[in-house]
Amino acid sequence: MTAVQLPPVAPEVTATLVEDLSPRLRKRLDAAVTKLGARPTHRDGDTVTVAVDDETELRLHAPGGVVATADAITCGCLLAPACVHRAAAACAAPVADPVAETVDGPTPEASEPDSEPTPTSDSAPSPLPLPLPEVATPAQRAAADALWSAGAAVLEAGVDGAGAVTQAALLRAAHTARLRQLPRAAGAALSVVTLLRAARAGDPSYRTAELVTALAELLGTAHRVGAASGAELAAVRGRARRPYSPDGALRLYGLFTEPVVTDSGHGGARTWVAGTDGRLCTVGDVAPGGVGRALGVADRAVRLGDSALTHRELGRAGLAVSGATVSPDGRLGAGKGVKAVTARGAAWTEPPLAALWATPPSGQAARALRSTSRYADPDGGGSDLLFLDVELLGAVRESGGTCLLARCEGDISVRLTVADDDPALAHRDNLMLLAAAPGTRLRIIGRLVPALHPRLALLACSHPTGEGTIDLGLDRLRRADLPDPAAPVHLASPQPGESDAYSPLYLLERRVEQAVPAGRAALGMLGDVTAETRRISRAGLHTAAGLLTALCASAARRDRDLFGRLLPADTDGFALYWLTAARYTAAVAESLCAASWEDPRPAR
């Protein structure tokens, strides 16, 4: 048999199968998941079959692509249906992202229409009561409490200890939260489970920082449900979907096209366009296929109405769209009612595109930071792109390689890095060619890279000859395009303080990250952290120093009862300290990044 991927399983199905196991089988579940993952599989229509052994088969029936009920997983062993194999298969399969009920309408508790008595001519109308801010229902608070407890248990155990049983508890809490119209917290819980599985499986695309962010989003959102009201509660609850809303007729102007290659093996292209008001939108085509697909899709027609423009062509042309639909993050919909025809584009120096370069770098960086913030409102929208006029200074060496140093408005030195180092893409070669032309002035588009110094991933630039633009991931510059083809690569000298931007905040950040893979006990064994807190305090970060002390003390604290026996650890208390430290370090890092984009020259 050839191996095929297991179909996604609904969270409540996995939770039910694990909960139905006996305590003895729960202890064997993680080993069963690992063993089942190595067994051969094959697909026949909507059913995927796993060979448990030479005589036993396990089947996952997924009509519509998702295993939606526990009965859809069957096993041929003698212990079925009470065997460990069914639960192991559900835990080994991807988590299905359920289509939740809409939350834009009234909650069930508030769905009854108001009925006011009609005033008669003999009676004056009663004054209307002042509206009270909406608060979470008891059911929502209970669901949020369950999510908090499940998330705190993950933090207590760490990646190594958060096996299938711990994950199932989180999936059950996520399912309940979805039914209680808390889709934001439910989605964060599913993200935590997915990342935990990637970490435990040794997935090369896994990053601890991503799990830190997902876990802090889960705990933070669950923690705020009980106290939030009105607009804050609406943001905390989130939206079950990110719908495309009608936007009527749009006149769009192409900016550039970037190749998209993900760690999960997907590839494609994304073309950025701007409206007459400067609002940015994207037209994308990303699917399984990697870098090869990314290069091919760039020359395919965009999926928007009847337009015959390719992605590359749209990046330099224009579109007139009627019946347009746009998602909160700016993606253009391609529904049947959308009509699009080719129209004249605009140069970067012409309206309306020229206005994108008019905002000072500090203002653009602040806007991009709001978009890229780890804990931003999912429906906040915005873009992480910056539009700058720069003078190239040359290459500069860093610990991780070489980047291109440039100077933009306000005498700000910016480090320009490659957006993707895949050798099949043109990013790296183009950057090194541009480094050989110090003094060249370019108009560029880059993606903000949050750091302690101004830093962008370079995506597109004006052509060095002044004619047209270059999509730096797709188009390849030649030496003949540069002002001086014979110029050697220049190693620029950063200004004082630029090359070694440093903040002892990392001392707290690393402890926050350390707790996720290793669990609370790892921090509890650190012992005295006075030396670290002193270094942090000397930099003026007294709150960070206090948080580090409190976090480590909470991790090490274990009380005893009257007989001297250890009491269970205070998982809630530790989770609260960890959450505070995680959100604090993110906020300070973003603040330091924003400050680095301020004009270094003294105000006149």
Long-range contacts (C-beta under 8 A, 24 or more apart in sequence): 1-40, 1-41, 1-42, 1-51, 2-40, 2-42, 3-40, 3-41, 4-41, 4-42, 4-43, 4-48, 5-94, 6-41, 6-48, 6-50, 6-60, 6-89, 6-92, 6-93, 6-94, 7-48, 7-60, 7-62, 7-65, 7-66, 7-67, 7-93, 7-94, 8-62, 8-65, 8-66, 8-67, 8-93, 8-94, 8-95, 8-96, 8-97, 9-60, 9-66, 9-67, 9-73, 9-89, 9-90, 9-93, 9-94, 9-95, 9-96, 10-66, 10-67, 10-68, 10-69, 10-96, 10-98, 10-175, 11-95, 11-96, 11-98, 11-171, 11-172, 11-174, 11-175, 11-190, 11-193, 12-171, 12-172, 12-175, 13-67, 13-68, 13-69, 13-70, 13-72, 13-73, 13-90, 14-87, 14-90, 14-91, 14-93, 14-95, 14-167, 14-168, 14-171, 15-168, 15-169, 15-171, 15-172, 15-175, 16-70, 17-70, 17-73, 17-86, 17-87, 17-90, 17-168, 18-87, 18-90, 18-91, 18-164, 18-165, 18-168, 19-168, 19-172, 20-82, 20-87, 21-82, 21-84, 21-87, 22-82, 25-83, 25-84, 25-87, 26-165, 28-84, 29-84, 29-87, 29-88, 29-91, 29-163, 29-164, 29-165, 30-163, 30-164, 32-84, 32-85, 32-87, 32-88, 33-88, 33-91, 33-92, 33-164, 35-88, 36-85, 36-88, 36-89, 36-92, 37-92, 37-201, 50-89, 52-76, 52-77, 52-85, 56-85, 58-85, 58-86, 58-89, 60-89, 60-93, 66-96, 67-93, 67-96, 87-164, 88-164, 91-164, 91-167, 91-168, 94-194, 95-171, 95-190, 95-193, 95-194, 97-187, 97-190, 98-175, 98-178, 99-240, 99-241, 100-178, 100-183, 100-186, 100-240, 100-241, 101-181, 101-240, 102-240, 102-241, 103-181, 103-183, 103-237, 103-238, 103-239, 103-240, 104-239, 107-137, 107-181, 109-137, 110-134, 133-229, 133-230, 133-233, 134-229, 134-230, 134-233, 134-234, 135-228, 135-229, 135-233, 136-225, 136-226, 136-228, 136-229, 136-233, 137-180, 139-180, 140-180, 140-181, 140-182, 140-225, 140-237, 141-225, 141-226, 142-180, 143-173, 143-176, 143-177, 143-179, 143-180, 143-182, 143-185, 143-225, 144-177, 144-182, 144-185, 144-221, 144-222, 144-223, 144-225, 144-226, 145-222, 145-226, 146-172, 146-173, 146-176, 146-177, 147-173, 147-174, 147-177, 147-182, 147-185, 147-186, 147-189, 147-218, 147-221, 147-222, 148-219, 148-222, 148-223, 148-572, 148-575, 149-173, 149-572, 150-189, 151-189, 151-192, 151-215, 151-218, 151-219, 151-222, 151-575, 152-219, 152-571, 152-572, 152-574, 152-575, 153-571, 154-192, 154-196, 154-215, 155-215, 155-219, 155-515, 155-516, 155-519, 155-520, 155-571, 155-574, 155-575, 155-578, 156-519, 156-520, 156-569, 156-571, 156-574, 156-575, 157-519, 158-515, 158-516, 158-517, 158-518, 158-519, 158-520, 158-521, 158-522, 159-196, 159-199, 159-200, 159-211, 159-516, 159-517, 159-518, 160-200, 160-517, 160-518, 160-519, 161-519, 162-196, 162-200, 163-200, 167-193, 167-196, 167-197, 178-240, 181-237, 181-240, 182-221, 182-225, 182-236, 182-237, 182-238, 183-237, 183-238, 183-239, 183-240, 184-221, 184-236, 184-237, 184-238, 184-239, 184-378, 185-218, 185-221, 185-222, 185-225, 185-236, 185-238, 187-238, 188-214, 188-217, 188-218, 188-221, 189-218, 191-217, 191-218, 192-218, 199-517, 204-263, 205-263, 205-264, 208-513, 208-516, 208-517, 209-513, 211-516, 212-512, 212-513, 212-516, 212-582, 213-374, 213-375, 213-586, 215-516, 215-582, 216-374, 216-375, 216-579, 216-582, 216-583, 216-586, 217-374, 217-375, 219-575, 219-578, 219-579, 220-375, 220-579, 220-583, 223-576, 223-579, 235-377, 235-379, 238-378, 238-379, 239-378, 239-379, 242-327, 242-328, 242-329, 242-378, 242-379, 243-327, 244-325, 244-326, 244-327, 244-331, 244-333, 244-335, 245-325, 245-326, 245-327, 245-328, 246-323, 246-324, 246-325, 247-324, 247-325, 247-326, 248-322, 248-323, 248-324, 249-320, 249-321, 249-322, 249-323, 249-324, 250-275, 250-281, 250-319, 250-320, 250-321, 250-324, 251-275, 251-276, 251-318, 251-319, 251-320, 251-321, 251-343, 252-281, 252-318, 252-319, 252-320, 252-321, 252-343, 253-318, 253-345, 253-346, 253-352, 253-353, 254-313, 254-314, 254-315, 254-316, 254-317, 254-318, 254-319, 254-345, 255-280, 255-315, 255-348, 255-353, 255-445, 255-460, 256-315, 256-445, 256-459, 256-460, 256-469, 256-471, 257-298, 257-311, 257-312, 257-314, 257-315, 257-471, 257-474, 258-419, 258-459, 258-460, 258-471, 258-473, 258-474, 259-291, 259-294, 259-295, 259-298, 259-420, 259-425, 259-473, 259-474, 260-284, 260-286, 260-294, 261-290, 261-291, 261-294, 261-420, 261-422, 261-425, 262-286, 265-289, 265-290, 266-290, 266-293, 267-291, 267-292, 267-293, 267-294, 267-297, 268-293, 268-294, 268-297, 269-294, 269-297, 269-298, 269-311, 270-311, 271-302, 271-311, 271-314, 271-315, 272-315, 272-385, 272-445, 273-314, 273-319, 273-332, 274-352, 274-353, 274-356, 275-352, 276-352, 277-352, 278-352, 278-355, 278-356, 279-330, 280-330, 280-383, 280-385, 281-326, 281-330, 281-331, 281-332, 282-330, 282-331, 282-332, 283-311, 283-314, 283-331, 283-332, 284-331, 285-311, 291-422, 291-424, 291-425, 292-424, 294-425, 295-424, 295-425, 295-474, 298-471, 298-474, 303-334, 304-332, 304-334, 304-338, 304-340, 305-334, 305-338, 305-339, 305-340, 305-341, 306-339, 306-340, 306-341, 307-340, 307-341, 307-342, 308-342, 309-342, 312-471, 312-474, 315-469, 315-471, 316-345, 316-468, 316-469, 317-342, 317-343, 317-344, 317-345, 318-342, 318-343, 318-344, 318-345, 318-346, 319-343, 328-379, 328-380, 328-381, 329-381, 330-381, 330-383, 348-443, 348-462, 348-469, 349-443, 356-387, 357-387, 357-388, 357-389, 357-443, 359-387, 360-409, 360-410, 360-599, 361-386, 361-388, 361-408, 361-409, 361-410, 361-412, 361-414, 361-454, 361-597, 362-410, 362-594, 362-597, 362-598, 362-599, 364-388, 365-448, 365-454, 365-593, 365-594, 365-597, 366-594, 366-597, 368-448, 369-448, 369-450, 369-590, 369-593, 369-594, 372-448, 372-450, 373-586, 373-590, 374-586, 375-583, 375-586, 384-447, 384-448, 385-445, 385-446, 385-447, 385-448, 385-459, 386-445, 386-446, 386-447, 386-448, 386-456, 387-443, 387-444, 387-445, 388-414, 388-443, 388-444, 388-446, 388-456, 389-441, 389-442, 389-443, 389-444, 390-414, 390-416, 390-441, 390-442, 390-443, 390-444, 391-439, 391-440, 391-441, 392-434, 392-435, 392-437, 392-438, 392-439, 392-440, 392-441, 392-442, 393-438, 393-490, 393-492, 394-435, 394-438, 394-489, 394-490, 394-491, 394-492, 395-432, 395-435, 395-489, 395-490, 395-491, 395-492, 396-491, 396-492, 396-493, 396-494, 396-499, 397-491, 402-432, 402-435, 403-431, 404-431, 404-434, 404-435, 404-458, 405-492, 405-494, 406-444, 408-454, 410-598, 410-599, 410-600, 410-601, 411-599, 411-600, 411-601, 412-454, 412-597, 412-599, 412-600, 413-453, 413-454, 413-494, 413-495, 413-498, 414-454, 414-455, 414-456, 415-451, 415-453, 415-454, 415-455, 415-456, 416-444, 416-446, 416-456, 416-457, 416-458, 417-449, 417-455, 417-456, 417-457, 417-458, 418-457, 418-458, 419-447, 419-457, 419-458, 419-459, 419-472, 419-473, 420-473, 425-473, 425-474, 426-472, 426-473, 426-474, 426-475, 426-476, 426-477, 427-458, 427-472, 427-473, 429-476, 429-477, 430-470, 430-472, 430-475, 430-476, 430-477, 431-458, 431-472, 432-489, 433-477, 433-478, 433-479, 433-481, 433-482, 434-461, 434-464, 434-477, 434-482, 435-489, 435-490, 436-479, 436-482, 436-487, 436-488, 436-489, 436-490, 437-464, 437-482, 437-483, 437-484, 437-487, 438-487, 438-490, 438-492, 439-483, 440-464, 440-482, 440-483, 450-589, 450-590, 450-593, 451-501, 451-593, 451-596, 452-501, 452-502, 452-503, 452-589, 452-592, 452-593, 452-596, 453-498, 453-501, 453-596, 454-596, 454-597, 501-596, 503-539, 503-541, 503-592, 504-535, 504-536, 504-538, 504-539, 504-541, 504-544, 505-536, 505-539, 505-541, 505-544, 505-585, 505-588, 505-589, 505-592, 507-532, 507-535, 507-536, 507-544, 507-548, 508-536, 508-544, 508-547, 508-548, 508-551, 508-581, 508-584, 508-585, 509-585, 509-589, 511-548, 511-551, 511-552, 511-581, 512-551, 512-578, 512-581, 512-582, 512-585, 515-551, 515-555, 515-578, 520-555, 520-569, 520-571, 520-574, 521-555, 522-555, 523-551, 523-552, 523-555, 523-556, 524-552, 524-555, 524-556, 524-557, 524-558, 525-556, 526-552, 526-555, 526-556, 541-588, 543-584, 544-584, 544-585, 544-588, 547-577, 547-580, 547-581, 547-584, 548-581, 550-577, 551-577, 551-578, 551-581
